[in-house]
């Protein structure tokens, strides 16, 4: 626990501005060694691909503050790069920097998205209004700049940057800055692939590919004004899609050992963070929930999750971990994977949920148009987006894949259960027949049909977890099936008698109450587990709630499950 009078710096939740983080009292996990490693290994164009929420944007902003003219050296005091005197003397504050993020470049249609790109680039160009009066530029060059910031020679605001100016805007801006300063330019483009992702979803992909190809091609290919460029994104887009003819591109992806510890937190960094906030005892929990990613051969934690959970713990020390990474639209990838999956795919998914590894070939270069084209591509998307990680490489390109941690496992489990409920509801007569077997006290029919449902389900049991968690899987399936009957009152884990019953059902008009206790049958002892469930119902008086609600007929079910088998007994 923190001392009563001990004041700690704030946790940087959602803070992507390096200056704000360093000047307004936020905790900073030092990633400035990225600067030295980049300078030692840079190509003219460098692309870093990492899953979302792994610190890409903050790192890009940090690079801008280091390299750009007017750098405030004190922002880097005490950080790793400040110990590299030669690098600081040669590179700190020595370059004009163009820095844009394309994460906001989306729209319902192409015109809207193109307008966002104009705004993003125009706003960045506005930072350099001294170019309007630069003696190092010709009248024509100053006119080109005015078009970028939407100001005509008379000083009036224009409505839109012309298309031909937009396509050439970054290259032209780099040329103007080089001529003004007499120094080549550093270009930073964060989330370069977001416009393509949004365009694919909204149906204007070809137009956006053409625009991005022209924009990046102009500024990145044989641009003598460029010192180097850094791009970040979630996916590595195939060269033939937008990087045609770009021979100076160096890609540092999640399988690359270089820069492996520069995005995300290492175990050592997490330990230091926990020690600072006096939460050392939470390390194992955080490791189980938010570790498990492997970049190159380095184990990495998701920083977004770690910071959010530590912030929660500071206010509620006994709080359980949460799945902070969940984003509904992105999780559609999992749903598509399940829907398209073959029986073999679904067995592989069961194995990964159980903590095992599954070998599969990964394509790290895809176009957004190809992402959902076939099942093999979806494996690759899940891997590059962070839903799967590797535990080694069997042969080149074939990785041993698994689900990284409990947080991502929970996302898979939720998507699997939602998919299963949607699947079974497509056969309403069969589902009605299953439900109606319960008030008829037809244990045999319940057993046959529940067994059939289990064979169709994707198991989310885990041999390594406790028995109660295994029972929760079967509990969830049965609860979802019974909830189909909207005219029934179906209660889960309600207090009744001397404890909490698994499932209680009330058919008010018929005066029928149903008590269900579910057991996981260790070693397949189905009959014994059924008998144990019925004894527990009687011993704990689970039917008490039903009697209080006026149910005149009580039917008791003990259901035992083992893998995809079940046994049903009643009393």
C-alpha positions in Angstrom: 0.0 0.0 0.0 1.2 3.5 -0.7 2.2 5.6 2.2 -0.4 8.1 3.5 1.7 11.1 2.5 3.7 9.6 -0.4 2.9 11.4 -3.6 3.4 9.4 -6.8 3.5 10.7 -10.4 0.5 10.0 -12.5 0.0 7.0 -14.8 0.0 8.1 -18.5 -3.3 6.6 -19.7 -3.8 7.6 -23.3 -0.9 10.2 -23.2 0.9 10.1 -26.5 2.6 13.5 -26.3 6.1 13.1 -25.1 6.5 16.7 -23.9 3.3 16.6 -21.8 4.4 13.3 -20.3 7.8 14.6 -19.3 6.7 18.0 -18.0 3.3 17.3 -16.3 4.3 14.6 -13.9 3.6 11.3 -15.6 5.5 8.0 -15.2 7.6 7.3 -18.3 9.0 3.9 -19.3 12.2 4.9 -20.9 12.3 3.9 -24.6 14.8 6.6 -25.8 17.3 3.9 -26.6 15.2 3.5 -29.7 16.9 6.7 -31.0 20.4 5.2 -30.8 19.3 1.8 -32.3 17.5 3.6 -35.1 20.5 5.7 -35.9 22.7 2.6 -35.9 20.4 0.5 -38.1 18.3 2.9 -40.1 17.4 2.6 -43.7 16.2 5.5 -45.7 12.6 4.3 -45.1 11.9 2.3 -41.9 8.6 0.6 -41.1 7.7 -0.7 -37.7 4.7 -3.0 -37.5 3.2 -3.8 -34.1 -0.3 -4.5 -32.7 -2.4 -1.6 -31.5 -1.8 -0.2 -28.0 1.9 -1.1 -27.9 3.3 2.5 -27.7 3.9 3.3 -31.4 2.4 6.8 -31.3 4.3 7.8 -28.1 7.6 6.6 -29.6 7.0 8.5 -32.8 6.3 11.7 -30.8 9.4 11.1 -28.8 11.5 10.9 -32.0 10.0 14.2 -33.2 10.9 16.0 -29.9 14.5 14.6 -30.1 15.4 15.4 -33.7 13.4 18.6 -34.4 14.9 22.1 -34.5 14.2 23.8 -31.2 14.5 20.6 -29.2 14.2 21.1 -25.4 17.2 19.0 -24.2 15.9 19.0 -20.7 13.0 16.7 -21.8 15.6 14.0 -22.1 17.5 14.6 -18.9 18.0 11.4 -17.0 16.9 9.2 -19.9 19.1 6.6 -21.6 19.8 8.7 -24.7 21.2 11.5 -22.6 24.1 9.3 -21.7 25.0 9.0 -25.4 26.8 12.3 -25.7 28.0 11.9 -29.2 24.6 11.0 -30.5 23.0 14.0 -28.8 25.6 16.4 -30.0 25.3 15.2 -33.6 21.6 14.6 -33.9 19.5 16.3 -31.1 17.6 19.3 -32.5 19.4 19.2 -35.8 16.6 18.5 -38.3 13.4 19.8 -39.7 10.7 17.1 -38.9 7.4 16.4 -40.7 5.2 14.4 -38.3 1.7 13.2 -39.1 -0.6 10.5 -37.8 -3.2 8.9 -40.1 -5.2 7.2 -37.4 -8.0 9.8 -37.9 -8.1 9.5 -41.7 -11.3 7.6 -42.0 -14.7 8.4 -43.5 -17.9 6.9 -44.6 -16.9 7.5 -48.2 -13.8 8.3 -50.2 -14.5 12.1 -50.3 -14.8 12.2 -46.6 -11.5 10.2 -46.0 -9.7 12.3 -48.6 -10.9 15.4 -46.8 -9.4 14.1 -43.6 -6.1 13.5 -45.3 -6.1 17.1 -46.6 -6.8 18.4 -43.1 -4.1 16.2 -41.4 -1.4 17.3 -43.9 -2.6 20.9 -44.0 -2.5 21.2 -40.2 1.1 19.9 -40.2 2.1 22.3 -42.9 0.6 25.1 -40.9 3.4 24.6 -38.3 5.9 26.0 -40.9 4.2 29.3 -41.8 7.6 31.0 -41.8 7.9 29.5 -45.3 5.5 32.2 -46.6 8.3 34.7 -46.1 11.3 32.5 -46.6 14.0 34.2 -48.7 15.3 30.7 -49.6 12.2 29.9 -51.6 11.0 31.2 -55.0 7.7 32.9 -55.5 6.4 29.6 -57.1 7.6 27.5 -54.2 5.9 29.9 -51.7 2.7 29.6 -53.8 2.9 25.8 -53.6 3.1 26.1 -49.8 0.0 28.4 -49.8 -2.0 25.7 -51.6 -1.0 23.2 -48.9 -2.3 25.5 -46.1 -5.3 26.5 -48.2 -4.4 30.2 -48.4 -4.4 32.0 -51.8 -2.0 34.8 -52.7 -4.6 37.4 -51.5 -4.5 35.8 -48.1 -8.0 34.3 -48.3 -8.8 30.8 -47.1 -9.5 28.2 -49.8 -12.0 25.4 -49.4 -9.9 22.4 -50.3 -6.3 21.5 -51.2 -6.4 20.5 -54.9 -6.0 16.7 -55.5 -2.7 17.1 -57.4 -1.3 19.2 -54.5 -2.5 16.6 -51.9 -0.7 13.7 -53.7 2.6 15.7 -53.9 2.1 17.5 -50.5 4.6 15.6 -48.3 7.3 15.6 -51.0 6.8 19.3 -51.7 6.8 20.1 -48.0 10.1 18.2 -47.5 11.6 20.1 -50.4 10.6 23.5 -49.1 11.9 22.7 -45.6 15.2 21.4 -46.9 15.7 24.6 -49.0 14.8 26.9 -46.1 17.1 25.2 -43.6 19.7 23.7 -45.9 19.2 20.4 -44.1 17.5 17.2 -45.1 14.2 16.3 -43.5 13.1 13.5 -41.2 9.6 12.3 -42.0 7.4 10.5 -39.4 4.1 8.8 -40.4 2.2 7.1 -37.6 -0.5 4.5 -38.3 0.1 4.6 -42.0 -2.3 1.8 -42.8 -5.4 3.0 -40.9 -6.9 4.8 -44.1 -6.6 1.5 -46.0 -8.3 -0.5 -43.2 -11.2 2.0 -43.0 -11.5 2.1 -46.8 -11.7 -1.7 -47.0 -14.5 -1.7 -44.4 -16.5 1.1 -46.0 -16.1 0.0 -49.7 -13.7 2.6 -51.3 -10.5 0.6 -51.0 -9.3 1.0 -54.6 -9.5 4.8 -54.5 -7.7 5.0 -51.2 -5.0 2.6 -52.3 -4.4 4.8 -55.3 -4.2 7.9 -53.2 -1.9 6.5 -50.5 0.3 4.9 -53.2 0.7 8.3 -54.8 1.2 10.2 -51.6 3.9 7.8 -50.2 5.5 7.1 -53.5 6.1 10.8 -54.1 7.8 11.4 -50.8 9.6 8.1 -50.1 11.0 7.1 -53.5 14.2 8.8 -54.6 13.5 11.9 -52.6 16.8 13.8 -52.2 15.2 16.0 -49.5 14.8 13.1 -47.1 17.3 12.2 -44.4 15.2 9.2 -43.3 11.6 8.3 -42.8 9.9 6.2 -40.0 6.4 4.7 -40.5 4.4 2.7 -38.1 1.3 0.5 -38.5 -0.4 -2.7 -37.5 0.1 -4.6 -40.7 2.9 -4.9 -43.2 1.1 -4.1 -46.5 2.5 -5.9 -49.6 4.9 -3.8 -51.6 2.8 -4.3 -54.8 -0.1 -2.6 -53.0 1.3 0.8 -52.0 5.1 0.5 -51.9 5.6 -0.3 -55.6 9.2 0.3 -56.6 10.3 1.3 -53.1 13.7 -0.4 -52.8 14.9 1.6 -49.8 12.3 0.1 -47.3 13.5 -1.7 -44.2 10.7 -3.5 -42.3 11.0 -4.3 -38.6 8.0 -6.6 -37.8 7.0 -8.6 -34.8 9.2 -11.5 -35.8 12.3 -9.3 -36.1 14.8 -9.3 -33.1 15.9 -5.8 -33.9 14.0 -3.2 -31.9 12.1 -6.1 -30.1 12.0 -4.4 -26.7 11.3 -0.8 -28.0 7.5 -1.3 -28.3 5.6 -2.7 -25.3 7.0 -3.3 -21.8 9.6 -5.9 -20.8 9.3 -7.9 -17.6 12.0 -5.8 -16.0 10.1 -2.6 -16.9 6.9 -4.0 -15.4 8.7 -5.0 -12.2 10.1 -1.4 -11.8 6.7 0.1 -12.5 5.0 -2.1 -9.8 7.8 -1.5 -7.3 7.3 2.3 -7.8 3.6 2.0 -6.9 4.2 -0.6 -4.2 2.3 -3.3 -6.1 5.0 -5.9 -6.4 2.7 -8.7 -5.3 0.6 -8.2 -8.5 3.4 -9.2 -10.8 2.3 -12.8 -11.4 -1.3 -11.7 -12.0 -0.2 -9.1 -14.6 2.1 -11.6 -16.2 -0.7 -14.1 -16.7 -3.1 -11.6 -18.0 -1.0 -9.2 -20.1 2.3 -10.8 -20.9 2.9 -13.6 -23.5 3.6 -11.6 -26.6 6.9 -12.4 -28.3 8.6 -9.8 -30.6 11.6 -11.5 -32.1 12.8 -13.6 -29.2 11.8 -11.1 -26.5 8.8 -11.5 -24.2 6.7 -8.4 -24.1 3.7 -7.1 -22.1 0.9 -4.9 -23.6 1.6 -1.4 -22.0 -2.0 -0.2 -22.4 -3.3 -3.1 -20.2 -0.5 -2.9 -17.6 -1.0 0.9 -17.1 -4.8 0.7 -16.9 -4.7 -2.2 -14.4 -2.1 -0.6 -12.2 -4.3 2.6 -12.2 -7.3 0.5 -11.1 -5.3 -1.2 -8.4 -4.2 2.1 -6.9 -7.8 2.9 -6.2 -9.1 -0.6 -5.6 -6.1 -2.8 -4.4 -8.1 -6.1 -4.7 -9.5 -5.4 -8.1 -9.5 -8.3 -10.6 -7.8 -7.9 -14.0 -9.9 -6.7 -16.9 -9.7 -7.1 -20.7 -8.8 -3.5 -21.5 -7.6 -4.3 -25.0 -11.1 -5.3 -26.2 -12.3 -3.3 -29.3 -15.5 -4.6 -30.8 -14.8 -3.8 -34.5 -11.3 -5.4 -34.3 -12.7 -8.4 -32.6 -14.7 -9.1 -35.7 -11.6 -10.8 -37.0 -12.0 -13.6 -34.4 -15.7 -14.0 -35.4 -14.8 -14.3 -39.1 -12.1 -16.8 -38.2 -14.6 -19.0 -36.3 -17.3 -18.7 -38.9 -14.9 -19.7 -41.8 -13.2 -22.4 -39.7 -13.1 -26.0 -40.8 -13.4 -28.8 -38.2 -9.6 -28.9 -38.2 -9.4 -25.2 -37.5 -11.8 -25.4 -34.6 -9.8 -28.2 -33.1 -6.7 -26.1 -33.4 -8.5 -23.2 -31.7 -9.5 -25.5 -28.9 -5.9 -26.6 -28.4 -4.7 -23.0 -28.3 -7.3 -22.0 -25.8 -6.1 -24.9 -23.7 -2.6 -23.3 -23.7 -1.1 -25.5 -26.5 0.8 -24.4 -29.6 -0.3 -25.1 -33.2 2.1 -24.9 -36.1 0.9 -22.7 -39.0 2.5 -20.8 -41.9 2.2 -17.0 -41.6 2.2 -14.5 -44.5 3.5 -11.2 -43.2 2.8 -9.3 -46.4 -0.9 -8.9 -47.2 -3.1 -6.3 -48.8 -6.3 -5.3 -47.0 -8.3 -6.7 -49.9 -6.8 -10.2 -49.1 -7.3 -10.2 -45.3 -10.6 -12.2 -45.3 -10.1 -13.9 -48.7 -9.3 -17.3 -47.1 -8.6 -19.0 -43.8 -4.8 -19.0 -44.1 -4.8 -15.2 -44.4 -7.0 -14.9 -41.3 -4.3 -16.9 -39.3 -1.8 -14.3 -40.5 -4.1 -11.4 -39.5 -4.6 -12.8 -36.0 -0.9 -13.2 -35.6 0.1 -9.7 -36.8 -2.7 -8.0 -34.9 -1.7 -9.6 -31.6 -4.5 -12.1 -31.1 -2.0 -14.9 -31.5 1.7 -15.0 -30.7 4.6 -17.3 -31.5 6.5 -19.8 -29.4 9.3 -20.6 -31.9 9.7 -21.3 -35.6 9.5 -24.8 -36.9 10.7 -24.0 -40.4 11.1 -20.6 -42.1 7.6 -19.0 -42.1 5.9 -21.7 -40.0 5.5 -20.6 -36.4 4.2 -22.4 -33.3 1.2 -20.2 -32.5 -0.8 -19.8 -29.3 -3.0 -17.3 -27.5 -0.7 -15.0 -25.6 -2.5 -14.5 -22.3 -5.7 -14.7 -20.2 -6.9 -11.3 -21.6 -6.9 -12.5 -25.2 -8.2 -15.9 -24.2 -11.2 -14.1 -22.6 -11.8 -12.3 -25.9 -11.8 -15.6 -27.8 -14.1 -17.2 -25.3 -16.6 -14.4 -25.5 -16.6 -14.5 -29.3 -16.9 -18.3 -29.4 -19.9 -18.3 -27.0 -21.6 -15.5 -29.0 -21.0 -17.4 -32.3 -22.3 -20.6 -30.8 -25.5 -18.9 -29.6 -26.1 -17.5 -33.0 -25.5 -20.9 -34.6 -27.9 -22.8 -32.5 -30.6 -20.2 -32.8 -30.8 -20.7 -36.5 -32.5 -24.1 -35.8 -35.4 -22.8 -33.7 -37.5 -26.1 -33.8 -34.6 -28.1 -32.5 -33.8 -25.6 -29.7 -37.5 -25.5 -28.7 -37.5 -29.3 -28.5 -34.4 -29.3 -26.3 -35.9 -26.7 -23.9 -39.3 -28.4 -23.7 -37.7 -31.7 -22.6 -36.8 -30.0 -19.2 -40.4 -29.4 -17.9 -41.4 -32.8 -19.3 -38.8 -34.3 -16.9 -37.4 -36.2 -19.9 -33.8 -36.6 -18.8 -33.0 -38.9 -21.7 -34.0 -36.4 -24.3 -32.1 -33.6 -22.5 -29.0 -35.9 -22.4 -29.1 -36.8 -26.1 -29.7 -33.2 -27.4 -27.2 -31.6 -25.0 -24.6 -34.1 -26.1 -25.3 -33.1 -29.7 -24.8 -29.4 -28.9 -21.5 -30.1 -27.1 -20.2 -31.9 -30.2 -20.9 -28.8 -32.2 -19.4 -26.4 -29.7 -15.8 -25.2 -29.7 -14.5 -26.2 -26.3 -13.0 -23.5 -24.2 -12.0 -25.9 -21.4 -8.4 -25.9 -20.2 -6.8 -28.9 -18.7 -4.6 -26.7 -16.6 -7.4 -24.8 -14.8 -9.4 -25.6 -11.8 -12.5 -27.8 -11.9 -14.9 -24.8 -11.3 -13.7 -23.0 -14.4 -14.3 -26.1 -16.5 -17.8 -26.3 -15.1 -18.3 -22.7 -16.1 -17.9 -23.6 -19.8 -20.8 -26.1 -19.7 -22.8 -23.8 -17.5 -22.5 -21.0 -20.0 -23.6 -23.2 -22.9 -26.6 -24.6 -21.1 -27.6 -21.1 -19.8 -27.5 -19.7 -23.3 -29.6 -22.5 -24.7 -32.3 -22.2 -22.0 -32.3 -18.4 -22.3 -33.9 -18.9 -25.8 -37.2 -19.3 -24.0 -38.1 -15.7 -23.3 -41.3 -16.7 -21.5 -39.3 -18.5 -18.8 -37.5 -16.9 -15.9 -33.9 -18.3 -16.1 -31.6 -17.5 -13.2 -27.9 -18.2 -12.9 -26.0 -18.5 -9.6 -28.9 -17.1 -7.6 -28.9 -17.5 -3.8 -31.3 -20.2 -2.7 -31.4 -22.3 0.4 -27.9 -22.7 1.9 -25.9 -21.6 -1.2 -26.0 -20.5 -4.8 -27.6 -22.8 -7.4 -26.2 -23.2 -10.9 -29.4 -22.6 -12.8 -33.0 -22.1 -11.6 -35.9 -22.0 -14.1 -39.5 -20.9 -13.4 -42.4 -21.6 -15.7 -44.8 -19.3 -14.0 -48.1 -20.2 -15.8 -47.5 -23.9 -15.3 -46.2 -23.6 -11.8 -43.1 -25.6 -12.7 -39.7 -25.0 -11.1 -36.4 -26.5 -12.4 -33.2 -26.8 -10.5 -30.0 -27.7 -12.4 -26.6 -28.5 -10.9 -23.7 -29.0 -13.3 -20.5 -31.0 -12.5 -17.3 -31.6 -14.4 -16.7 -35.3 -14.3 -13.0 -35.8 -13.5 -11.6 -38.8 -15.3 -15.0 -39.3 -17.1 -16.9 -40.5 -14.0 -20.2 -39.2 -15.4 -22.7 -41.3 -13.3 -21.0 -40.6 -10.0 -20.9 -36.9 -10.8 -24.6 -36.8 -11.7 -25.4 -38.5 -8.3 -23.2 -36.0 -6.5 -25.0 -33.1 -8.2 -28.4 -34.4 -7.1 -27.2 -34.8 -3.5 -25.9 -31.3 -3.5 -29.2 -29.9 -4.7 -31.0 -31.6 -1.8 -28.3 -30.9 0.8 -28.1 -27.2 0.0 -31.9 -26.9 -0.5 -31.5 -25.1 -3.8 -35.2 -25.4 -4.6 -36.1 -23.1 -1.7 -36.2 -20.1 -3.9 -38.6 -21.8 -6.3 -41.0 -22.8 -3.5 -41.0 -19.3 -2.1 -42.0 -18.1 -5.6 -45.0 -20.5 -5.6 -43.7 -23.2 -7.9 -45.8 -26.3 -7.1 -43.9 -28.9 -9.2 -40.1 -29.0 -8.7 -37.9 -31.0 -11.1 -34.2 -31.5 -10.1 -31.5 -32.2 -12.7 -27.9 -33.3 -12.1 -25.8 -32.9 -15.3 -22.3 -34.2 -15.5 -20.0 -33.3 -18.4 -16.6 -34.6 -19.6 -15.0 -33.3 -22.8 -17.9 -33.5 -25.3 -19.9 -36.1 -23.4 -22.7 -35.6 -20.8 -24.9 -37.6 -18.5 -28.2 -36.3 -17.2 -30.1 -37.6 -14.2 -33.3 -36.2 -12.5 -35.1 -36.6 -9.2 
